């Protein structure tokens, strides 16, 4: 089986979808109106999607109160420092700076404007 998507509950799915499309390079693969206003966002490869929605039957988690090591969306990018600065200018907030892991991976953790953790990664060697 292949992973189709991972979903998470957000307070403003339309706003988050817009921000992810404009700033993270994702595209809307499918979206729905009420009650959940779900947006399925595909990455440039077209093989991975996230779903962001607001289902009134479930609470929105307090992502800002969660350690980003518990849950985050990781994105591969070529220049972690430059993308980090661009996202900060677009309304993201920093969770530390740019770090290089012992294996050579370059990483940075941020939060989108709604508090969901987003990690930027440039791997020293491809993982898959």
Secondary structure, DSSP 4 states (H G I P E B T S, - for coil): ----EEEEE-S-HHHHHHHHHHHH--EEEEE--TTTT-EEEE-TTSS-EEEEE--TTSPPP-GGGS-TTTS-EEEE-S-HHHHHHHHHHTT-EEEEEEEE-TTS-EEEEEE-TTS-EEEEEE-SS---
